[in-house]
């Protein structure tokens, strides 16, 4: 499954000068995400999934790349 458009739109808005963001590119190292952006991103994912995510169940690695976000929160249906 592809990452929902709202994720890539959010990431691009946070760092418009970063250029294209690769699927496996580290969002922290590229300067796209900081700690406040992580929280905002979690709220967006919660709203999209219509569920509350426990911070005990989410790690920084779950949000480190676009591929990680896709795999953790928007996996292919079985």
mmCIF file of the N, C-alpha and C atoms, coordinates in Angstrom:
data_MODEL
# 
_entry.id   MODEL 
# 
loop_
_atom_site.group_PDB 
_atom_site.id 
_atom_site.type_symbol 
_atom_site.label_atom_id 
_atom_site.label_alt_id 
_atom_site.label_comp_id 
_atom_site.label_asym_id 
_atom_site.label_entity_id 
_atom_site.label_seq_id 
_atom_site.pdbx_PDB_ins_code 
_atom_site.Cartn_x 
_atom_site.Cartn_y 
_atom_site.Cartn_z 
_atom_site.occupancy 
_atom_site.B_iso_or_equiv 
_atom_site.pdbx_formal_charge 
_atom_site.auth_seq_id 
_atom_site.auth_comp_id 
_atom_site.auth_asym_id 
_atom_site.auth_atom_id 
_atom_site.pdbx_PDB_model_num 
ATOM 1   N N  . UNK A 1 1  ? 0.845  -1.181  0.000  1.00 0.00 ? 1  UNK A N  1 
ATOM 2   C CA . UNK A 1 1  ? 0.000  0.000   0.000  1.00 0.00 ? 1  UNK A CA 1 
ATOM 3   C C  . UNK A 1 1  ? 0.886  1.238   0.000  1.00 0.00 ? 1  UNK A C  1 
ATOM 4   N N  . UNK A 1 2  ? 0.429  2.260   -0.630 1.00 0.00 ? 2  UNK A N  1 
ATOM 5   C CA . UNK A 1 2  ? 1.186  3.501   -0.621 1.00 0.00 ? 2  UNK A CA 1 
ATOM 6   C C  . UNK A 1 2  ? 0.850  4.307   0.621  1.00 0.00 ? 2  UNK A C  1 
ATOM 7   N N  . UNK A 1 3  ? 1.731  5.199   0.951  1.00 0.00 ? 3  UNK A N  1 
ATOM 8   C CA . UNK A 1 3  ? 1.490  6.092   2.080  1.00 0.00 ? 3  UNK A CA 1 
ATOM 9   C C  . UNK A 1 3  ? 0.408  7.083   1.663  1.00 0.00 ? 3  UNK A C  1 
ATOM 10  N N  . UNK A 1 4  ? -0.571 7.324   2.527  1.00 0.00 ? 4  UNK A N  1 
ATOM 11  C CA . UNK A 1 4  ? -1.608 8.295   2.181  1.00 0.00 ? 4  UNK A CA 1 
ATOM 12  C C  . UNK A 1 4  ? -0.995 9.660   1.846  1.00 0.00 ? 4  UNK A C  1 
ATOM 13  N N  . UNK A 1 5  ? -1.632 10.368  0.946  1.00 0.00 ? 5  UNK A N  1 
ATOM 14  C CA . UNK A 1 5  ? -1.120 11.660  0.480  1.00 0.00 ? 5  UNK A CA 1 
ATOM 15  C C  . UNK A 1 5  ? -0.940 12.656  1.617  1.00 0.00 ? 5  UNK A C  1 
ATOM 16  N N  . UNK A 1 6  ? -1.777 12.585  2.649  1.00 0.00 ? 6  UNK A N  1 
ATOM 17  C CA . UNK A 1 6  ? -1.654 13.557  3.732  1.00 0.00 ? 6  UNK A CA 1 
ATOM 18  C C  . UNK A 1 6  ? -0.304 13.440  4.439  1.00 0.00 ? 6  UNK A C  1 
ATOM 19  N N  . UNK A 1 7  ? 0.295  12.251  4.433  1.00 0.00 ? 7  UNK A N  1 
ATOM 20  C CA . UNK A 1 7  ? 1.609  12.064  5.066  1.00 0.00 ? 7  UNK A CA 1 
ATOM 21  C C  . UNK A 1 7  ? 2.677  12.809  4.265  1.00 0.00 ? 7  UNK A C  1 
ATOM 22  N N  . UNK A 1 8  ? 2.723  12.587  2.978  1.00 0.00 ? 8  UNK A N  1 
ATOM 23  C CA . UNK A 1 8  ? 3.746  13.251  2.165  1.00 0.00 ? 8  UNK A CA 1 
ATOM 24  C C  . UNK A 1 8  ? 3.519  14.760  2.114  1.00 0.00 ? 8  UNK A C  1 
ATOM 25  N N  . UNK A 1 9  ? 2.273  15.189  2.108  1.00 0.00 ? 9  UNK A N  1 
ATOM 26  C CA . UNK A 1 9  ? 1.968  16.622  2.145  1.00 0.00 ? 9  UNK A CA 1 
ATOM 27  C C  . UNK A 1 9  ? 2.456  17.232  3.448  1.00 0.00 ? 9  UNK A C  1 
ATOM 28  N N  . UNK A 1 10 ? 2.186  16.560  4.563  1.00 0.00 ? 10 UNK A N  1 
ATOM 29  C CA . UNK A 1 10 ? 2.636  17.026  5.877  1.00 0.00 ? 10 UNK A CA 1 
ATOM 30  C C  . UNK A 1 10 ? 4.157  17.139  5.910  1.00 0.00 ? 10 UNK A C  1 
ATOM 31  N N  . UNK A 1 11 ? 4.841  16.097  5.462  1.00 0.00 ? 11 UNK A N  1 
ATOM 32  C CA . UNK A 1 11 ? 6.305  16.080  5.504  1.00 0.00 ? 11 UNK A CA 1 
ATOM 33  C C  . UNK A 1 11 ? 6.897  17.166  4.611  1.00 0.00 ? 11 UNK A C  1 
ATOM 34  N N  . UNK A 1 12 ? 6.355  17.340  3.437  1.00 0.00 ? 12 UNK A N  1 
ATOM 35  C CA . UNK A 1 12 ? 6.850  18.375  2.527  1.00 0.00 ? 12 UNK A CA 1 
ATOM 36  C C  . UNK A 1 12 ? 6.639  19.771  3.102  1.00 0.00 ? 12 UNK A C  1 
ATOM 37  N N  . UNK A 1 13 ? 5.526  19.971  3.790  1.00 0.00 ? 13 UNK A N  1 
ATOM 38  C CA . UNK A 1 13 ? 5.238  21.276  4.389  1.00 0.00 ? 13 UNK A CA 1 
ATOM 39  C C  . UNK A 1 13 ? 6.182  21.592  5.545  1.00 0.00 ? 13 UNK A C  1 
ATOM 40  N N  . UNK A 1 14 ? 6.624  20.577  6.252  1.00 0.00 ? 14 UNK A N  1 
ATOM 41  C CA . UNK A 1 14 ? 7.510  20.796  7.396  1.00 0.00 ? 14 UNK A CA 1 
ATOM 42  C C  . UNK A 1 14 ? 8.903  21.211  6.965  1.00 0.00 ? 14 UNK A C  1 
ATOM 43  N N  . UNK A 1 15 ? 9.302  20.832  5.793  1.00 0.00 ? 15 UNK A N  1 
ATOM 44  C CA . UNK A 1 15 ? 10.650 21.161  5.316  1.00 0.00 ? 15 UNK A CA 1 
ATOM 45  C C  . UNK A 1 15 ? 10.610 21.356  3.801  1.00 0.00 ? 15 UNK A C  1 
ATOM 46  N N  . UNK A 1 16 ? 10.009 22.468  3.357  1.00 0.00 ? 16 UNK A N  1 
ATOM 47  C CA . UNK A 1 16 ? 9.820  22.663  1.918  1.00 0.00 ? 16 UNK A CA 1 
ATOM 48  C C  . UNK A 1 16 ? 11.126 22.766  1.126  1.00 0.00 ? 16 UNK A C  1 
ATOM 49  N N  . UNK A 1 17 ? 12.209 23.126  1.783  1.00 0.00 ? 17 UNK A N  1 
ATOM 50  C CA . UNK A 1 17 ? 13.492 23.260  1.086  1.00 0.00 ? 17 UNK A CA 1 
ATOM 51  C C  . UNK A 1 17 ? 14.260 21.951  0.987  1.00 0.00 ? 17 UNK A C  1 
ATOM 52  N N  . UNK A 1 18 ? 13.693 20.875  1.537  1.00 0.00 ? 18 UNK A N  1 
ATOM 53  C CA . UNK A 1 18 ? 14.419 19.601  1.568  1.00 0.00 ? 18 UNK A CA 1 
ATOM 54  C C  . UNK A 1 18 ? 14.415 18.882  0.222  1.00 0.00 ? 18 UNK A C  1 
ATOM 55  N N  . UNK A 1 19 ? 13.544 19.300  -0.683 1.00 0.00 ? 19 UNK A N  1 
ATOM 56  C CA . UNK A 1 19 ? 13.448 18.615  -1.968 1.00 0.00 ? 19 UNK A CA 1 
ATOM 57  C C  . UNK A 1 19 ? 12.670 17.325  -1.819 1.00 0.00 ? 19 UNK A C  1 
ATOM 58  N N  . UNK A 1 20 ? 12.699 16.482  -2.843 1.00 0.00 ? 20 UNK A N  1 
ATOM 59  C CA . UNK A 1 20 ? 11.975 15.214  -2.784 1.00 0.00 ? 20 UNK A CA 1 
ATOM 60  C C  . UNK A 1 20 ? 12.486 14.348  -1.628 1.00 0.00 ? 20 UNK A C  1 
ATOM 61  N N  . UNK A 1 21 ? 11.567 13.662  -0.995 1.00 0.00 ? 21 UNK A N  1 
ATOM 62  C CA . UNK A 1 21 ? 11.918 12.800  0.135  1.00 0.00 ? 21 UNK A CA 1 
ATOM 63  C C  . UNK A 1 21 ? 11.795 11.357  -0.318 1.00 0.00 ? 21 UNK A C  1 
ATOM 64  N N  . UNK A 1 22 ? 12.894 10.627  -0.276 1.00 0.00 ? 22 UNK A N  1 
ATOM 65  C CA . UNK A 1 22 ? 12.894 9.224   -0.659 1.00 0.00 ? 22 UNK A CA 1 
ATOM 66  C C  . UNK A 1 22 ? 12.192 8.358   0.371  1.00 0.00 ? 22 UNK A C  1 
ATOM 67  N N  . UNK A 1 23 ? 11.638 7.262   -0.093 1.00 0.00 ? 23 UNK A N  1 
ATOM 68  C CA . UNK A 1 23 ? 10.876 6.353   0.769  1.00 0.00 ? 23 UNK A CA 1 
ATOM 69  C C  . UNK A 1 23 ? 11.682 5.836   1.960  1.00 0.00 ? 23 UNK A C  1 
ATOM 70  N N  . UNK A 1 24 ? 12.980 5.634   1.767  1.00 0.00 ? 24 UNK A N  1 
ATOM 71  C CA . UNK A 1 24 ? 13.821 5.082   2.833  1.00 0.00 ? 24 UNK A CA 1 
ATOM 72  C C  . UNK A 1 24 ? 14.763 6.123   3.429  1.00 0.00 ? 24 UNK A C  1 
ATOM 73  N N  . UNK A 1 25 ? 14.534 7.372   3.110  1.00 0.00 ? 25 UNK A N  1 
ATOM 74  C CA . UNK A 1 25 ? 15.377 8.451   3.610  1.00 0.00 ? 25 UNK A CA 1 
ATOM 75  C C  . UNK A 1 25 ? 15.022 8.757   5.068  1.00 0.00 ? 25 UNK A C  1 
ATOM 76  N N  . UNK A 1 26 ? 16.035 8.926   5.896  1.00 0.00 ? 26 UNK A N  1 
ATOM 77  C CA . UNK A 1 26 ? 15.830 9.208   7.317  1.00 0.00 ? 26 UNK A CA 1 
ATOM 78  C C  . UNK A 1 26 ? 15.279 10.628  7.466  1.00 0.00 ? 26 UNK A C  1 
ATOM 79  N N  . UNK A 1 27 ? 14.047 10.732  7.964  1.00 0.00 ? 27 UNK A N  1 
ATOM 80  C CA . UNK A 1 27 ? 13.365 12.018  8.059  1.00 0.00 ? 27 UNK A CA 1 
ATOM 81  C C  . UNK A 1 27 ? 13.981 12.932  9.108  1.00 0.00 ? 27 UNK A C  1 
ATOM 82  N N  . UNK A 1 28 ? 14.595 12.356  10.127 1.00 0.00 ? 28 UNK A N  1 
ATOM 83  C CA . UNK A 1 28 ? 15.265 13.156  11.153 1.00 0.00 ? 28 UNK A CA 1 
ATOM 84  C C  . UNK A 1 28 ? 16.584 13.686  10.602 1.00 0.00 ? 28 UNK A C  1 
ATOM 85  N N  . UNK A 1 29 ? 17.380 12.799  10.027 1.00 0.00 ? 29 UNK A N  1 
ATOM 86  C CA . UNK A 1 29 ? 18.675 13.212  9.476  1.00 0.00 ? 29 UNK A CA 1 
ATOM 87  C C  . UNK A 1 29 ? 18.518 14.251  8.367  1.00 0.00 ? 29 UNK A C  1 
ATOM 88  N N  . UNK A 1 30 ? 17.451 14.143  7.595  1.00 0.00 ? 30 UNK A N  1 
ATOM 89  C CA . UNK A 1 30 ? 17.208 15.092  6.497  1.00 0.00 ? 30 UNK A CA 1 
ATOM 90  C C  . UNK A 1 30 ? 16.672 16.421  7.019  1.00 0.00 ? 30 UNK A C  1 
ATOM 91  N N  . UNK A 1 31 ? 16.284 16.468  8.302  1.00 0.00 ? 31 UNK A N  1 
ATOM 92  C CA . UNK A 1 31 ? 15.778 17.697  8.896  1.00 0.00 ? 31 UNK A CA 1 
ATOM 93  C C  . UNK A 1 31 ? 14.300 17.931  8.667  1.00 0.00 ? 31 UNK A C  1 
ATOM 94  N N  . UNK A 1 32 ? 13.594 16.895  8.252  1.00 0.00 ? 32 UNK A N  1 
ATOM 95  C CA . UNK A 1 32 ? 12.159 17.023  7.989  1.00 0.00 ? 32 UNK A CA 1 
ATOM 96  C C  . UNK A 1 32 ? 11.362 16.955  9.287  1.00 0.00 ? 32 UNK A C  1 
ATOM 97  N N  . UNK A 1 33 ? 11.749 16.066  10.193 1.00 0.00 ? 33 UNK A N  1 
ATOM 98  C CA . UNK A 1 33 ? 11.023 15.884  11.450 1.00 0.00 ? 33 UNK A CA 1 
ATOM 99  C C  . UNK A 1 33 ? 11.883 16.240  12.650 1.00 0.00 ? 33 UNK A C  1 
ATOM 100 N N  . UNK A 1 34 ? 11.240 16.900  13.620 1.00 0.00 ? 34 UNK A N  1 
ATOM 101 C CA . UNK A 1 34 ? 11.829 17.091  14.936 1.00 0.00 ? 34 UNK A CA 1 
ATOM 102 C C  . UNK A 1 34 ? 10.825 16.543  15.947 1.00 0.00 ? 34 UNK A C  1 
ATOM 103 N N  . UNK A 1 35 ? 11.088 16.701  17.219 1.00 0.00 ? 35 UNK A N  1 
ATOM 104 C CA . UNK A 1 35 ? 10.217 16.077  18.226 1.00 0.00 ? 35 UNK A CA 1 
ATOM 105 C C  . UNK A 1 35 ? 8.784  16.602  18.167 1.00 0.00 ? 35 UNK A C  1 
ATOM 106 N N  . UNK A 1 36 ? 8.597  17.876  17.898 1.00 0.00 ? 36 UNK A N  1 
ATOM 107 C CA . UNK A 1 36 ? 7.236  18.417  17.793 1.00 0.00 ? 36 UNK A CA 1 
ATOM 108 C C  . UNK A 1 36 ? 6.518  17.868  16.558 1.00 0.00 ? 36 UNK A C  1 
ATOM 109 N N  . UNK A 1 37 ? 7.251  17.711  15.481 1.00 0.00 ? 37 UNK A N  1 
ATOM 110 C CA . UNK A 1 37 ? 6.647  17.160  14.267 1.00 0.00 ? 37 UNK A CA 1 
ATOM 111 C C  . UNK A 1 37 ? 6.217  15.709  14.464 1.00 0.00 ? 37 UNK A C  1 
ATOM 112 N N  . UNK A 1 38 ? 6.992  14.955  15.272 1.00 0.00 ? 38 UNK A N  1 
ATOM 113 C CA . UNK A 1 38 ? 6.606  13.575  15.567 1.00 0.00 ? 38 UNK A CA 1 
ATOM 114 C C  . UNK A 1 38 ? 5.217  13.548  16.194 1.00 0.00 ? 38 UNK A C  1 
ATOM 115 N N  . UNK A 1 39 ? 4.987  14.448  17.154 1.00 0.00 ? 39 UNK A N  1 
ATOM 116 C CA . UNK A 1 39 ? 3.693  14.497  17.844 1.00 0.00 ? 39 UNK A CA 1 
ATOM 117 C C  . UNK A 1 39 ? 2.587  14.870  16.855 1.00 0.00 ? 39 UNK A C  1 
ATOM 118 N N  . UNK A 1 40 ? 2.828  15.884  16.040 1.00 0.00 ? 40 UNK A N  1 
ATOM 119 C CA . UNK A 1 40 ? 1.838  16.278  15.031 1.00 0.00 ? 40 UNK A CA 1 
ATOM 120 C C  . UNK A 1 40 ? 1.523  15.129  14.081 1.00 0.00 ? 40 UNK A C  1 
ATOM 121 N N  . UNK A 1 41 ? 2.563  14.449  13.652 1.00 0.00 ? 41 UNK A N  1 
ATOM 122 C CA . UNK A 1 41 ? 2.384  13.326  12.729 1.00 0.00 ? 41 UNK A CA 1 
ATOM 123 C C  . UNK A 1 41 ? 1.567  12.211  13.373 1.00 0.00 ? 41 UNK A C  1 
ATOM 124 N N  . UNK A 1 42 ? 1.832  11.933  14.635 1.00 0.00 ? 42 UNK A N  1 
ATOM 125 C CA . UNK A 1 42 ? 1.044  10.913  15.341 1.00 0.00 ? 42 UNK A CA 1 
ATOM 126 C C  . UNK A 1 42 ? -0.433 11.293  15.395 1.00 0.00 ? 42 UNK A C  1 
ATOM 127 N N  . UNK A 1 43 ? -0.728 12.562  15.672 1.00 0.00 ? 43 UNK A N  1 
ATOM 128 C CA . UNK A 1 43 ? -2.122 13.009  15.698 1.00 0.00 ? 43 UNK A CA 1 
ATOM 129 C C  . UNK A 1 43 ? -2.784 12.830  14.332 1.00 0.00 ? 43 UNK A C  1 
ATOM 130 N N  . UNK A 1 44 ? -2.059 13.141  13.270 1.00 0.00 ? 44 UNK A N  1 
ATOM 131 C CA . UNK A 1 44 ? -2.608 12.959  11.926 1.00 0.00 ? 44 UNK A CA 1 
ATOM 132 C C  . UNK A 1 44 ? -2.894 11.490  11.629 1.00 0.00 ? 44 UNK A C  1 
ATOM 133 N N  . UNK A 1 45 ? -1.967 10.628  12.014 1.00 0.00 ? 45 UNK A N  1 
ATOM 134 C CA . UNK A 1 45 ? -2.155 9.190   11.791 1.00 0.00 ? 45 UNK A CA 1 
ATOM 135 C C  . UNK A 1 45 ? -3.336 8.683   12.606 1.00 0.00 ? 45 UNK A C  1 
ATOM 136 N N  . UNK A 1 46 ? -3.440 9.127   13.861 1.00 0.00 ? 46 UNK A N  1 
ATOM 137 C CA . UNK A 1 46 ? -4.578 8.729   14.694 1.00 0.00 ? 46 UNK A CA 1 
ATOM 138 C C  . UNK A 1 46 ? -5.899 9.150   14.051 1.00 0.00 ? 46 UNK A C  1 
ATOM 139 N N  . UNK A 1 47 ? -5.947 10.364  13.551 1.00 0.00 ? 47 UNK A N  1 
ATOM 140 C CA . UNK A 1 47 ? -7.175 10.854  12.924 1.00 0.00 ? 47 UNK A CA 1 
ATOM 141 C C  . UNK A 1 47 ? -7.519 10.035  11.683 1.00 0.00 ? 47 UNK A C  1 
ATOM 142 N N  . UNK A 1 48 ? -6.521 9.724   10.879 1.00 0.00 ? 48 UNK A N  1 
ATOM 143 C CA . UNK A 1 48 ? -6.750 8.941   9.657  1.00 0.00 ? 48 UNK A CA 1 
ATOM 144 C C  . UNK A 1 48 ? -7.237 7.530   9.981  1.00 0.00 ? 48 UNK A C  1 
ATOM 145 N N  . UNK A 1 49 ? -6.642 6.930   11.010 1.00 0.00 ? 49 UNK A N  1 
ATOM 146 C CA . UNK A 1 49 ? -7.005 5.559   11.388 1.00 0.00 ? 49 UNK A CA 1 
ATOM 147 C C  . UNK A 1 49 ? -8.213 5.508   12.315 1.00 0.00 ? 49 UNK A C  1 
ATOM 148 N N  . UNK A 1 50 ? -8.647 6.674   12.784 1.00 0.00 ? 50 UNK A N  1 
ATOM 149 C CA . UNK A 1 50 ? -9.762 6.781   13.728 1.00 0.00 ? 50 UNK A CA 1 
ATOM 150 C C  . UNK A 1 50 ? -9.524 5.899   14.950 1.00 0.00 ? 50 UNK A C  1 
ATOM 151 N N  . UNK A 1 51 ? -8.331 6.040   15.522 1.00 0.00 ? 51 UNK A N  1 
ATOM 152 C CA . UNK A 1 51 ? -7.964 5.276   16.706 1.00 0.00 ? 51 UNK A CA 1 
ATOM 153 C C  . UNK A 1 51 ? -6.956 6.068   17.520 1.00 0.00 ? 51 UNK A C  1 
ATOM 154 N N  . UNK A 1 52 ? -6.836 5.731   18.775 1.00 0.00 ? 52 UNK A N  1 
ATOM 155 C CA . UNK A 1 52 ? -5.834 6.360   19.626 1.00 0.00 ? 52 UNK A CA 1 
ATOM 156 C C  . UNK A 1 52 ? -4.622 5.444   19.698 1.00 0.00 ? 52 UNK A C  1 
ATOM 157 N N  . UNK A 1 53 ? -3.456 6.004   19.437 1.00 0.00 ? 53 UNK A N  1 
ATOM 158 C CA . UNK A 1 53 ? -2.217 5.230   19.491 1.00 0.00 ? 53 UNK A CA 1 
ATOM 159 C C  . UNK A 1 53 ? -1.549 5.450   20.841 1.00 0.00 ? 53 UNK A C  1 
ATOM 160 N N  . UNK A 1 54 ? -1.111 4.384   21.446 1.00 0.00 ? 54 UNK A N  1 
ATOM 161 C CA . UNK A 1 54 ? -0.390 4.478   22.709 1.00 0.00 ? 54 UNK A CA 1 
ATOM 162 C C  . UNK A 1 54 ? 1.071  4.784   22.421 1.00 0.00 ? 54 UNK A C  1 
ATOM 163 N N  . UNK A 1 55 ? 1.624  5.758   23.122 1.00 0.00 ? 55 UNK A N  1 
ATOM 164 C CA . UNK A 1 55 ? 3.039  6.076   22.940 1.00 0.00 ? 55 UNK A CA 1 
ATOM 165 C C  . UNK A 1 55 ? 3.928  4.921   23.355 1.00 0.00 ? 55 UNK A C  1 
ATOM 166 N N  . UNK A 1 56 ? 3.394  4.008   24.156 1.00 0.00 ? 56 UNK A N  1 
ATOM 167 C CA . UNK A 1 56 ? 4.147  2.809   24.530 1.00 0.00 ? 56 UNK A CA 1 
ATOM 168 C C  . UNK A 1 56 ? 4.305  1.862   23.340 1.00 0.00 ? 56 UNK A C  1 
ATOM 169 N N  . UNK A 1 57 ? 3.404  1.977   22.370 1.00 0.00 ? 57 UNK A N  1 
ATOM 170 C CA . UNK A 1 57 ? 3.411  1.077   21.214 1.00 0.00 ? 57 UNK A CA 1 
ATOM 171 C C  . UNK A 1 57 ? 4.082  1.666   19.975 1.00 0.00 ? 57 UNK A C  1 
ATOM 172 N N  . UNK A 1 58 ? 4.430  2.946   20.027 1.00 0.00 ? 58 UNK A N  1 
ATOM 173 C CA . UNK A 1 58 ? 5.024  3.618   18.871 1.00 0.00 ? 58 UNK A CA 1 
ATOM 174 C C  . UNK A 1 58 ? 6.452  4.021   19.213 1.00 0.00 ? 58 UNK A C  1 
ATOM 175 N N  . UNK A 1 59 ? 7.371  3.676   18.338 1.00 0.00 ? 59 UNK A N  1 
ATOM 176 C CA . UNK A 1 59 ? 8.770  4.053   18.546 1.00 0.00 ? 59 UNK A CA 1 
ATOM 177 C C  . UNK A 1 59 ? 9.182  5.098   17.509 1.00 0.00 ? 59 UNK A C  1 
ATOM 178 N N  . UNK A 1 60 ? 10.287 5.753   17.762 1.00 0.00 ? 60 UNK A N  1 
ATOM 179 C CA . UNK A 1 60 ? 10.811 6.728   16.800 1.00 0.00 ? 60 UNK A CA 1 
ATOM 180 C C  . UNK A 1 60 ? 11.088 6.056   15.461 1.00 0.00 ? 60 UNK A C  1 
ATOM 181 N N  . UNK A 1 61 ? 11.514 4.800   15.497 1.00 0.00 ? 61 UNK A N  1 
ATOM 182 C CA . UNK A 1 61 ? 11.798 4.077   14.254 1.00 0.00 ? 61 UNK A CA 1 
ATOM 183 C C  . UNK A 1 61 ? 10.544 3.868   13.407 1.00 0.00 ? 61 UNK A C  1 
ATOM 184 N N  . UNK A 1 62 ? 9.364  3.830   14.046 1.00 0.00 ? 62 UNK A N  1 
ATOM 185 C CA . UNK A 1 62 ? 8.108  3.688   13.303 1.00 0.00 ? 62 UNK A CA 1 
ATOM 186 C C  . UNK A 1 62 ? 7.837  4.901   12.419 1.00 0.00 ? 62 UNK A C  1 
ATOM 187 N N  . UNK A 1 63 ? 8.462  6.036   12.753 1.00 0.00 ? 63 UNK A N  1 
ATOM 188 C CA . UNK A 1 63 ? 8.225  7.285   12.033 1.00 0.00 ? 63 UNK A CA 1 
ATOM 189 C C  . UNK A 1 63 ? 9.476  7.815   11.340 1.00 0.00 ? 63 UNK A C  1 
ATOM 190 N N  . UNK A 1 64 ? 10.530 7.035   11.329 1.00 0.00 ? 64 UNK A N  1 
ATOM 191 C CA . UNK A 1 64 ? 11.830 7.526   10.841 1.00 0.00 ? 64 UNK A CA 1 
ATOM 192 C C  . UNK A 1 64 ? 11.894 7.674   9.322  1.00 0.00 ? 64 UNK A C  1 
ATOM 193 N N  . UNK A 1 65 ? 11.173 6.836   8.590  1.00 0.00 ? 65 UNK A N  1 
ATOM 194 C CA . UNK A 1 65 ? 11.157 6.916   7.125  1.00 0.00 ? 65 UNK A CA 1 
ATOM 195 C C  . UNK A 1 65 ? 9.722  6.791   6.626  1.00 0.00 ? 65 UNK A C  1 
ATOM 196 N N  . UNK A 1 66 ? 9.504  7.208   5.406  1.00 0.00 ? 66 UNK A N  1 
ATOM 197 C CA . UNK A 1 66 ? 8.176  7.050   4.808  1.00 0.00 ? 66 UNK A CA 1 
ATOM 198 C C  . UNK A 1 66 ? 7.824  5.568   4.722  1.00 0.00 ? 66 UNK A C  1 
ATOM 199 N N  . UNK A 1 67 ? 8.789  4.737   4.378  1.00 0.00 ? 67 UNK A N  1 
ATOM 200 C CA . UNK A 1 67 ? 8.547  3.292   4.302  1.00 0.00 ? 67 UNK A CA 1 
ATOM 201 C C  . UNK A 1 67 ? 8.160  2.734   5.668  1.00 0.00 ? 67 UNK A C  1 
ATOM 202 N N  . UNK A 1 68 ? 8.811  3.197   6.729  1.00 0.00 ? 68 UNK A N  1 
ATOM 203 C CA . UNK A 1 68 ? 8.486  2.720   8.075  1.00 0.00 ? 68 UNK A CA 1 
ATOM 204 C C  . UNK A 1 68 ? 7.073  3.129   8.473  1.00 0.00 ? 68 UNK A C  1 
ATOM 205 N N  . UNK A 1 69 ? 6.686  4.355   8.136  1.00 0.00 ? 69 UNK A N  1 
ATOM 206 C CA . UNK A 1 69 ? 5.326  4.826   8.432  1.00 0.00 ? 69 UNK A CA 1 
ATOM 207 C C  . UNK A 1 69 ? 4.314  3.959   7.696  1.00 0.00 ? 69 UNK A C  1 
ATOM 208 N N  . UNK A 1 70 ? 4.572  3.720   6.423  1.00 0.00 ? 70 UNK A N  1 
ATOM 209 C CA . UNK A 1 70 ? 3.672  2.879   5.620  1.00 0.00 ? 70 UNK A CA 1 
ATOM 210 C C  . UNK A 1 70 ? 3.560  1.480   6.215  1.00 0.00 ? 70 UNK A C  1 
ATOM 211 N N  . UNK A 1 71 ? 4.703  0.861   6.495  1.00 0.00 ? 71 UNK A N  1 
ATOM 212 C CA . UNK A 1 71 ? 4.703  -0.517  6.983  1.00 0.00 ? 71 UNK A CA 1 
ATOM 213 C C  . UNK A 1 71 ? 4.046  -0.647  8.351  1.00 0.00 ? 71 UNK A C  1 
ATOM 214 N N  . UNK A 1 72 ? 4.247  0.340   9.213  1.00 0.00 ? 72 UNK A N  1 
ATOM 215 C CA . UNK A 1 72 ? 3.719  0.258   10.578 1.00 0.00 ? 72 UNK A CA 1 
ATOM 216 C C  . UNK A 1 72 ? 2.231  0.591   10.650 1.00 0.00 ? 72 UNK A C  1 
ATOM 217 N N  . UNK A 1 73 ? 1.819  1.625   9.927  1.00 0.00 ? 73 UNK A N  1 
ATOM 218 C CA . UNK A 1 73 ? 0.455  2.128   10.102 1.00 0.00 ? 73 UNK A CA 1 
ATOM 219 C C  . UNK A 1 73 ? -0.489 1.866   8.930  1.00 0.00 ? 73 UNK A C  1 
ATOM 220 N N  . UNK A 1 74 ? 0.052  1.629   7.750  1.00 0.00 ? 74 UNK A N  1 
ATOM 221 C CA . UNK A 1 74 ? -0.778 1.445   6.560  1.00 0.00 ? 74 UNK A CA 1 
ATOM 222 C C  . UNK A 1 74 ? -0.320 0.231   5.757  1.00 0.00 ? 74 UNK A C  1 
ATOM 223 N N  . UNK A 1 75 ? -0.263 -0.940  6.402  1.00 0.00 ? 75 UNK A N  1 
ATOM 224 C CA . UNK A 1 75 ? 0.235  -2.137  5.706  1.00 0.00 ? 75 UNK A CA 1 
ATOM 225 C C  . UNK A 1 75 ? -0.749 -2.622  4.638  1.00 0.00 ? 75 UNK A C  1 
ATOM 226 N N  . UNK A 1 76 ? -0.215 -3.440  3.757  1.00 0.00 ? 76 UNK A N  1 
ATOM 227 C CA . UNK A 1 76 ? -1.055 -4.070  2.731  1.00 0.00 ? 76 UNK A CA 1 
ATOM 228 C C  . UNK A 1 76 ? -2.094 -4.959  3.411  1.00 0.00 ? 76 UNK A C  1 
ATOM 229 N N  . UNK A 1 77 ? -3.342 -4.918  2.955  1.00 0.00 ? 77 UNK A N  1 
ATOM 230 C CA . UNK A 1 77 ? -4.330 -5.848  3.503  1.00 0.00 ? 77 UNK A CA 1 
ATOM 231 C C  . UNK A 1 77 ? -3.971 -7.281  3.117  1.00 0.00 ? 77 UNK A C  1 
ATOM 232 N N  . UNK A 1 78 ? -4.281 -8.196  4.004  1.00 0.00 ? 78 UNK A N  1 
ATOM 233 C CA . UNK A 1 78 ? -3.959 -9.610  3.772  1.00 0.00 ? 78 UNK A CA 1 
ATOM 234 C C  . UNK A 1 78 ? -5.065 -10.270 3.004  1.00 0.00 ? 78 UNK A C  1 
# 
